[in-house]
Amino acid sequence: MLERQTFQNKDLVLRVFPNYNPEKFDPNKYEAFLDALCLDREYQKEAIRETIRYFLGGEYTSLKDLAEENYNSNPRLQEKYASFKDFTSYLQLPDRLSCSLDHATATGKSYVMYGIARIMLAEGAVNQVLVLCPSNTIEAGLTEKFRSLSAEKILKDLLPADSKIANPRIINASHTIQKGDICIENIHATYINTKSAIEDSLVDKGERTLVLNDEAHHLMSPSDTALKKWKEFLLDPKYRFKYIVNVSGTCYIGDDYFTDVIHRFSLRDAIESRFAKSIRYVAEDSSGNENEKFQKIYDNHIENKTVKYRKVKPITILVTKNIVACKRLTEYLINFLADREKISKEKTAEKVLIVTSANEHRNNIPLLRRVDEKENPVEWITSVSMLSEGWDVKNVFQIVPHEERAFNSKLLIAQVLGRGLRIPEIYKGEQPVVTVFNHDRWSGRIKHLVDEVLEIEKRVYSYPIDKKEDYNFEIYQIDYDKVIEETKEYIKEDTFELLKKGYISYSSQEEIIPEETEYEMAITGIREKRDYYVARKMYPINYVVTDIYNRLSVFDRDAGTAYCDEWPKERILKIIRRSLKEVNDRTDMVSEENYQKTIRAFGVIKRKSSKFPRIVPKSKEPYKVSTKKINRNVMGVGMMRRGCTVFWDDYSLTAGDEQDRKILKELIEMKEDGEQIDLERVENHYNFKTPLNMVFASSRPERRFIKGLTNENNAKAIDAWIKSLDVGFYRIDYSWRKGEHQTQGSFNPDFFIKIGRDVIVVEIKMDDDISDENRKKLYYAKKHFKKLNELQSEYRYYFKFLSPESYEMFFKALRDKTYRAFVSEIEAKLL
């Protein structure tokens, strides 16, 4: 099964084997204690049992022993790591009895930590316990929880009568750590106190000390100098710590899963068990700009506040990549809310709490403890993604990752989601939903996390192989230089157009626009659509007239021109009114989009000419590029579940690299077992006329086109074809105007199809993908291949833009030999 090949996190969990020496340790005597501590949360009991058996069962002396046992018995680890030595190099603390527990946020990690501590003390395996965490907030929360549990007499009574330490003292490192103490300390403070309590108490006592690291992803992925010292402290030879447990709900170093996890209760498990809120995220959204997006976020917040979760005070949090971005976003949010709710910025600021590690925001962190209270005015929290402070805010019902960099790794995604997973007491037993208002292009990342598939996964490769039928061919190419030269080109609405037409080409405008956003529920994949009514910013016509006139006036003053005389306000007003009339608008209001068009239209009056690069051939001598030299293309197996397709034939199983053939065989087995993956076999290899071992389609239009190429009737008309790479095989430069600026670009056509001496070059697009950029791609590509046809006579090149609506006609033209003159629907629209 290729689930194994994608390295699901559960495949990488190290198994603590059930063997233990009963003369050294009897785990059964703690079952009553575990029942009282964990109640019906069986996963917590399992985690405690596994950890204690690992420490005290007599089978292991270090993490390396456990790792070796698992490497030898787990084929997934053997597939991921080339050798045991390779695997060992990824272990953080291989020479200690160390391990990690991966328990999702809101699943009660503190109970597990407390249970391990009490049993290790009761057994007399250790004399003291040191609990380390990355912040004061987490320290305070753990201290409160541990003291609360220690006050429960039933827990003490259920420990075995012969317990060595049955009533530990809960302290912090401001006290000397004595035998029987559980010391909870913020790791930052630990370094300050190292010369006192920690060092005095624990030097040379590490082998009799249990270390519990909470929020251990900060230990593995340190974000500041103090956190980097955390691991150094654990490895310091003067302490010689032996027993180490790392606990986290986000066991990732970037996208890599921890290598020493021995128990896992995943985000999916937490949601399905109703210990955490369910998640819905944006699958598709039509927001055109920041303001429209914030209107929808605001509407969601008000719906949570007044309808869905009115029994509490719902919180929306917005997450940024760093402190600077967070401050900027906070200011934008305050301005937006003040304008939307028609209240002062001072009043609005009371509703917004910014939480970062900056000194100026330090006093805000303790306020998080009270934001759930109804009388507290805070409804919006802005934060950074890698904040080491722990949160225990249960009323979060909307999360907004404001930038992709705040959401671009497994660790960051898990952290951001973790902010909103806790369920308020009043909704216990139900399953509220937290909405993640992400950019729709990031939706796949959230789905991947919830589906528990690592981004690092097995891959298949596409490359040329030796076939009995030689489908390789050569393609002529020319290289280009970009030369800067003066030109008289203007944007479309230049002075002449204004005088000639008497208006600007406005688009239709409405102040209130209905827009639709589609959300997808995590795990179930059920989608739901919501309609929003988004207000577009509108400007009074006189405001626009005055602004244009002032812009011309400033230019006149600087350049000594007299545009204001030529364009008085009355004339500008007439132009704008006429422009509105052309789109049947008599409101005397101008939309933001049309306002910008007006600025651009009048702005070009000032420009006598502009400079932009012109693309010219480097050499008149074309050279050949062989399909034999195309670089390897790669596709992660997970992509085949998300719309990408692998095409293969008999050669794919008999030629090429052994690893690729092995993975392909497993893919085939998966599909036969009912897995939903896009894998297409070309039954007759004579119809798969490509030199490649496999061909990848990255979209539905590409998939349909390749199916057309391998259709037997069409394949008869073709000598050979190759799917090009996105980058690096055959590049065509082009230049196009983006707004007021000339922009340079390049693209690689998707397909080259050889028929005799003819080579048809195809660029695939979606239907109606009409843009100025595509017009220029078409223009420069046709110019390029026309030049090639002039410079050599061996091959004739025909460039085509194609979209699915024209596929059938295109393949008919191939069969009928009329392809030279063929023009698709999309190409006609672009010409």
N, C-alpha and C positions, 0 to 999 in steps of 0.2 A: 504494500500500500504506500502511496506517495505521501500520505500524511506523515509517514516516518521520514521521508526525505525532506519535508519542509521544516523539520526540527521544531515541532511544537514544544512549548516550554515544558509540558508534562513529560516529554520524552527525555529531557535533560535533567530531571530531578534524580538525585542520587538515592538509591534504595539502601536503607539501613536494614540489613538482613535480620531475620527473626531470632537468630541464635544468641543466647546469652548464658553465662555461667551462673547457675542458681546458687552456687556456694558463695559467689561474690555479691549477687544482687537479686532481689525478688521484687519485680515490678508490680505484682498483683496486690501487694499490701497497700498500694496507694489508690486503688480504684474508688473507694468510698470518698476519699478526699477529692479526687477528680470529678466525681459526680456532683458533689456539692459546689465545687468551684465553677465548673463549666456548664452545669445543668444539662440541657439537651444539645449543646453545641459539640457534637462528636468530633468535628475537625480539630477543635482545640485540644481535646483529649489525645487524639492521634498525634498531634504535633509534639505534645509534652512527652508521650510515651516514646516516640521515635528518638527524641533528643536524649532522654535519660538512658535509653538502651544503647545509644551510640557512645555516650560518655562512660557508662558503668557496666556494660555487658561483657567486657573483657575481650572483645573481638578486635578492637582498634586501638592503636597507640597514637594515631595522627590522622588528619584529613587525607594524607597521601594513601594510607592503607584503605580507607573507604573508597577513594577515587579509583585505585587500582582494581579493587574488587568489582566495582561498577563498570569500569572500562572493559574488563575481560568478559563481562556477562551482558553488556548492553550494546547491541550492534549500532544503535543510533549514535552513541558516543564514538564508536570506531569510524563511522561514516563522517562525522563532523571533524574529528581530529585524526591526523595521519598516524600518530603513534601515542603511546602513553606518555612519553616524554613531552610531546607537543601539548597534550591535555594538561599535564602538570604545570606547564609554563603559564597557564591561565588561572591557576589556583592562587587566591590572594594570600592565604596563610597555611600553606601545605604541611608545615611541620608542627602545627598545633592541633589539638582536638577542637577544631573550629567547624562551624556550619552556618547555614542561613535558613531562615524560615520565611516563606513568601506568603503572606496573608493580606488580602486586599483591605484597603481602608474601610473602616466601620465594622470590622469583623471581630474586634476585641483582642488585639494583639497583646494588650497589657495583661490580660488574664493568663495568656500562655507564658509570658515572661515571669509573672508572679509564681505560677505553678512550677516552672522549672527551678526557680530560685528556692522555693520552699522545700522541694524534694531533695535537691542537692545538699541543702543545709541539714535536712532531717537525716539523710544518709550519712552525714559526716564526711562526704566526699570533698567538701570545701568548708572553710571556716567563715568566709565572708563573701558577699556578692557586691560587685561594682556595676551599676547600671549607668551607661553613658548615653547622652542624647545631644542633638545639635543646637539646642536653644533653651532659653529660660522658660519659655512658654510650655515646651514639652516637659521640661523638668518639673514644673509646677503641677502639670496634669498627672504625670506618673506618680509623683509624691502623694498627691491627694488620693489617687486610685489605690496605691499600695497600702497606705494607712487605713483606708476604708476597708480593704480586704483583711488586713491584719486585725482589725477590730471585730471581725466576725468570729465569735467564739466557736462556732460549729466547725470551722475550717481547722482550727487548732485541735479540737477534740477528735477529729477524724484522722489525724496523722497517727502513725503507729506509736504505740506506747514507748518503744525504745528509741524514738527519734533523738538524735544527738543534739540538734538545735530546733526547738519547736516554737519559739516565740521571738523571732528576730526584731531588732530595733530598726526603724526606718529613719535614716539621717541623710545629710548631704556632706560634702567634703570640707565644710567649715569645722566639722568635728573630727577627732581622731577615730579612724575606723578600727573597731574592735571585733573580736570573735563574736559571731552571731549577728553582725550588722548587715543590712542591705543599704548601701550608700548610693543615692541617686544624684547624678551631677551633670551639669551642662559641660560639654567637652571643652568649650572655650574657657570656662572658669577653671577647668582641671589644670590647665597650664599655669595659670596664675597661682594656684594652690599647690603646684607640684612640689615645691620645696618645703611644704608644711604637711598637711594631712595625708595626701596621697603618698608622697615619698616616705614619710615617717611610718605610715601604716602598712605599706604594701611592698617595699623593697625586699626582695628575696622571698616573698610570700605568694608570688603569682601562681605557683602550682597548687595552692590551696585557696585560690580565688576564682570564682566564676565571674566572667565579664559578659554582660548583656548589652549589646549595642542597638539602640532603638533608632528607627529611620536610617538604617545602615547604608542606604544608597548614597548618603552624604559622605560616608566613610569611603565607599568605593569610587564615587565621582565627586571629589572635593571641589567646592566652588570658591573657597578662600584659603588664606594661609593657615588659619587655625585648624580648619577641617583637614588640611593636608597633614597636619601633625597627629591627627587621630590614629592613623595606621602606625606612624612612627612610635607613638606611645604604646600601642599594643605589642609591638615588636621589640621594645626596649629590653635589652638583656638583663638589666638590673631588677626587672620585675618577674620575668620568665612566666608570663601568663600561659596557662595550659588549656583551660576550658573557655571557649569563646563562642557566643551565639549572636549572630547578626539577624535582626528582625526588620522587615520592611514590607510595605505594600506595593513597592515599585522596584523590584529586584532587577534593575537594568543598569548597565554602564553604557549610556547612550542607547544603542539598539541591541546590545549584547546582554543576554540573560546571565545572571550569576551562575558560576560553575560549581558552587558548593551547596545548592539548595537541597535540603533533605525532606521538606514537607511543603505542600503548596495548597492554598485555598484561594482560587483565582477570583478575578473580578466577575467572570461569568458565574462561578459558583455562588458568589455573594449575592448577585442579582437574582439568580434562580431560586435561592433560598430565602429571598426577601429580607436579607440583612442590609441591603443597600438599595438605593433608588434605582429604578430603571433609567436608561439613557436614550434620548432621541437626539439626533443631530441633523444638520442641514444636508440633504442630498442634492437638491437643486434650488437655486435662488436667482432671482432676476434683479437684485439690487444694482442700480447703476452707479451709485457713489456712496460715500461715507454717510451722508445725511440720510439717505433712504434706508441704509442698513440700520442706523440708529433709531429711526422711526419704528422699524419692525421690532428691534430689541426692546424699545420702550413699550410697545403694544403688548409684547409677551409678558413684560414685567407687570403691567397694569392688570392683565388677565390673571396672572398668578395671584396678585394682591387682592383683587375684587371678586374673583370667581373660583379658581381652582383650589387655592390654598389659603383661603381667607381666615382660617382658624389660627394661623400664625402670621408673622410678618415676613413675607418672602424677600430674599436677598438675591441680587444679581451681582456676580463678580466678573471683572474684566482683567485679562491676564496679558502682560506684555513681555518682551524679551529682556528688558533691562530697566534700570531706574530712570534714565533720561526719557525713554519712551513712555514709562508709566506716568511721569509728571506731565508730559505733554498730553497724554490721553485724559488724565484727570481734569486738566484745564478745559479740554474740548467737551468732556462730559458735563461739567458744571455749566458751561455756556449753553450747551444743547438743552439741558433740563430747565435752566432758567427761562430760556426762550419758549420751550414747549409748555411749561406750567405757569408762565407769566408771573414768576416770583423773582425776588432779588437774588443776585449771585451769592450774597452772604447767607441767605436762607437756604439756597440750594446746596451750598458747601457743607451744611450740617447733615445733609443726606448722603454725602460721599466721603468714604474713608479710604485714604491711600495707605497701603501697607508695603513698605520696602525695608531693606536693611540700612538705608541712609540714616545718618544721625538725626536729620530734621524730622524723620518719621518714626523714630524709636518710641516716642510716647503714644503712638497710635496702636502699637502691637497689643498692649494690655487691654485696649478697648474692645478687641475682638471677643473677649469673654462675654460681653454684654450686648453684642449686636443682635442676638436672637430675641431680646426682650422687646415687647411691643412698644413700650414707652421710649425706647431708644430710637432716635431719628434716622439712624443710618439704614439706607436701603440699597446702596451701591458700594461695592468695594473694588478698588483697583489695586493690582498687585503685580509682582514679577513672578515668572514661572519657577525659578529655582530658589524660592525663598526657603531658608532653612527653618524658619519659625513654624511650629506646629499649629494647626487650626483645629478647632472643634466647633465649627459653626454648622448647625444642622439645618438651618432654614434656607440654604442655597438651592434655588430652583432654576437658575439660568447661569450658564458659564459662557463667556465670550473670549475665546483666544484671539486677541486682536491682531497678531501677526503670525505668520507661519513659523518664524524662528522661535516663537513661544510654544510651538506645537509640532516640532519637526524631529522628535526622537521618541522611542518607546518610553524612556524615562520621563520626558516632559509631558507626554500625553497622559501617562498614568498619574503623574502629580497633579496636572490640571483637573482631570476628572475626579481625583480623590478629594478635591476641595468641596465637591457637591454631593457626595454619595451618602452621607449620614442622614438617617430618617428622623424627623422630629418625633418626640414621644407621642404626640396626639395622633400621629399617622402610623404608629406601629401596628403591624398586622395588615396594613394596606401596602401598596407599592406606589408611592409617588414617582413622578418622572422629572428628571433634571434635563433641561433643554440645553444643548451645546450649540450656540449660534456661531458655527465656524464658517469660513469661506467654503462654498460648495466644492471647490477643487481639492480640499483637504479631507473630504468625507471618508475616502477610502482608508486613510490612516487610522481613524477611530475604529472603523469596522475591523481592520486587521488586528488592532489591540484586543478588542472584545472577542474576536475569534481566536485569540491566543496564538497567532502565527507570527513567528519572528520574521523581521524584514530580511535578515540574513538567512538565505535558504538555498537549497540545491538548485542548480541552474542547468539548462540545456543550451547547447551552442549550435549555431548554424555556420557552415563553412564549406568551401568546395571539396569534393571528394572525387576519387577516380571511379568513373562509370564506364561500362562497355560502350555506351553511346556518349560521345564527347559533346557535351552541351556548352563548352566554354567558347567565348568569342571575344573579340577586341573592340574597343570603343575609342574613337578619336576624341581628344580633348584639347582645349586652348587655355592657357593661363592669362590672367588679366592684371593690369595695373589700374590704380585709381588716380586720375589726374585732376588737380584743382584748377578750375578755370572760371572766368567771368561769364555769366549767362543772363539772358533777358527773361527767363521764365518767371512767372508769378503764380501765386495760388489762384484758384478759379475766379474768386470774386475780386478782381483787380479794378483799378480806376475805370478802365474802359468798360468793363461789364456793368459797373454801377451806372455809368452815364448811358450806356446802351439800353439796359433793361429798366433802369429806374427803380430797382428793388433788389433785395438780397434773398437768396433761396432759403427761406426759413423752413423748419419742420413744423408739423402740426403740434400744438401745445395745449396742455390741460393743467390746471392747478392741482387737481387731485387725480392721481393715476391708480387704478387697481393693479396690484401686483400679486403674484403667487409665489409662495415658498413651499417646497416639499421637504418634509422631515421623514427620517427613517428610524424606526425603533431598533436599538441594538439587540442582537441575538435573534429576534424573530424575523427581522428584515421587513416588517410591515411598514408600508409607507402611508403617510397622510398628508393632504395638502391644506394649506391655510391661505386665505385671501387677506391681503392687507390693502389699505387705502393710503397711499403715500403722497404726501404734499410736496410738490415741486416748488422750488424757490422762484418767485416771480418779481419782476422789477417794473415800477411805473415807467411809462414811456418817456416822460420828461426827465427821469433820473438817468436813463440810458442816453438820451440826447445830450444832456449836460456833460456826462462823463466822456462821450466821444468828442464833443467840442473841446473840453479841457485837455484831452490827450493831444488833439491837433494843435492847440494853443501852446502847450509845452514844447512840442516839436518845432513849431514856428520860432519860438524864442531861442531854442538851442541851435537850430539849423539856418535861421534867417530866411525861412520860407514864408508863404502867405496862404496856407491851406485854410485858415479860419475865414479869410475873405471869400475863398472859393466855396467853402462849405459852412455857411452860417447855420445857426440852430434851426431856422425855419426849413432849410433845405434837408438837413439831417432828419428832422421830424417827418418831413414828407416821404423820405426814403423808407423810414421804419414803418410808417403807417401803411404805405403801399405794400411793404413786405408782409405785414400782418394780414392785409386784405387778401393777398395771394393764397393764404392758407385759411381763408374764411374766419379770421379772428378779428373781432371788433372790441376787444376788452381794453385796449390801450395798456396792456401789461405784456412784458417780454420775459420769456422763460430764461433760465440760466444758460441753457444750450444755445438759444437764439441770441442771447446777449453776447456770448463768446463769438458766435458767427459774425455779429456786427463789429465787434472789436477787430476780428481778423480781416473783415472786408475793408474797413477804413484804415487798418494798420498798413496795408500794402500800398496805400496812396503814398506813404512816405518813402517807400523803397524804390530806388531807381533801378537797382539790379541786385542780384544775390549770387553768392558763390556756393557751389556745391561740387562734390567729386563727380567726375564723369568716368565711367568705366570704359577702358580701351584695352585692346589685346596687347599682351606683352610681346608676343612674337607672332609672325605670320605663319610659322611652321607648327602645325598641330602634331601632337604625339599620341601614342596609343596607350590605353589602359586596358589590362586584361582582367576578365572576370576571375581568372585563376588567382589573382593577387588581392581579391577583396578580403578585408579583415573579418575576423570572427564576430558574429553577432550573438548576443546573449539574451536569454529570457529566464527570469525567475519562475519557478513552477507555480508559485502563488498567483502570478499574472494570468494564468490559464483559467483561474476561477473568476477573473475580473474583466473578461471581454477580449483577451488575447488568445490567439489560436496557433497551434503548431500543425503544419501539414507535413506528412511523411509518406514514404513508400517502402518497398522491400529493401532498397539500398540502405535506407536509414538504419536497418537492423543488422546489416552485414558489413558496412563500411564506416570508416570514421573512428573516433576515439572510443575505447571500450566503455569509459564512464558514461558517455552520452548514450551509447546503445543500452547500457544497463538502466539508466533513468527512463529512457523511452519505453523499455519493456514494462517497467513498473507503472508508468503512465497508462499504458494499454490495459494492464490489469485493473487499475483504478477505474477506468472508464467502463470496463466489463462488469465491475462490481457496482456500478450505478453512480459513481462519483460525477458531480457536475463540473466537468472540465472540458475545455474546448480543444479537442484533439481530432484531426481529420485525416483519415487514411486515403491516399490515392491508390485505389485498388490495382490499377494497371500502371506499372512504372514507366511504360512507354508514353503515358500521358503527362508524366511529371518531368517536363523537359527543361530542367534546371540543373546546373552543375552542383547545387548545394545539397547537403545531406538532409536538411530540414529547412522549411521556410516558415518564418514567423509573420503573422498578421497582427498588427497592434490595434486594429479598429475593425468595426463591422464592415465599412466600405472596402477595406483592404481584403478582408476575408471573402466577401462576395466576389471580388475581382479575381482572387486566386482560384476560387472554385470555378470561375469562368475559364481561366487559363488551362485548368486541368480537365475541363469537360472534353470528352473524346472528340466531338465534332469540331470544337475550336482548336484542340491540340493538333489535329491533322493539318491545320493551316499554318502552324508555327514551327520554326526550326529549333529555337531555343529561347529561354528568357531567364532573367535574374531579378530578384527582389534586391534593391539597393539598400544601403545603410542610411540612417538619418544623418550621419556625419562621417566624412572621411573617404568615400569612394569616388563620387563624381559630383563636384561642386559647381554651381552656377551662381555667379554674383549678380546682384541687381540693386537698383537704387530707387527709392520712392519717397514721396513727401508725406511726413507724418505731422499734421498740423501745419505749422509754419516752418518746419525744419526738414531738411533733406536727410534721409536715413539710409545707411548702407546695410545690406543683408546678403545672405547666401542661402541656398537650399539645395538639397540633393533629390533629384527626381526619384519617384518610388520604384518604377519598373523600366527595364529595357527589354524589348521584344524583338528578336531577330527573325526576319522572313527573307531568305535569300540575301540580296545585297542591301535590303532595307532594314533599318533599325527604328522601331517606334518607341519613343520615349514618353512615358506616361506619368503624370502627376495626379494623384488621387485626392479629391476633395469631397466634403459633404455637399449635398444638394443646396443650392442657393448660398454657397459661401462666397458671396460677392463682396469684394473689398478693393480699395485702391492698391493695396499691397499685392493682392493676387493679380491685378491687372498688370502691374509692373513685372511680376514673376513671369507671366505669360509673354509680355513684350520682350524682356531680355532673353528668355529661353529661346523664343523663336528666332531672335536676332543671332543668338549664339549658334544655333544649329544651321541657320542659313549661311553663316560665315564658314562653318565647317564644310558644308556642301560645296562652297565655292573654292575652298582650299585643297580639297582632295576629291577623288572620284571613286575610291574603293567602296565606300558605303554612302547611302542616302539616308538622312535623318529626318524624322517627322515627329515633332513635339505635339503632345495632346494633353489638354486639361480634361479630366473625366470625373464624373460623379455618378452615383448609382442609377439615377434616372436614365442615363444614356448607355448603360452597360450592354443591354441586349442589342441595341443598334450598333454599338462599336464591334461586338463580336460577330455580328452579321456582316459588317464591313470587312472584317478580317477574312471571313469565309468567302466573301464575294470578291475579294481583292480590290475593294474600293476604299480602303482605309486611308490612302494618301490624301483624299479630299474630305475626309470625314471631319465634321465639327460637332462637338457635343453641345448640349443645352447650356452648360455652365461656361464653356468657352465662348459661345455666341454672346452671352451676357457680359463677358469680360472684354470682348473685343471693342 
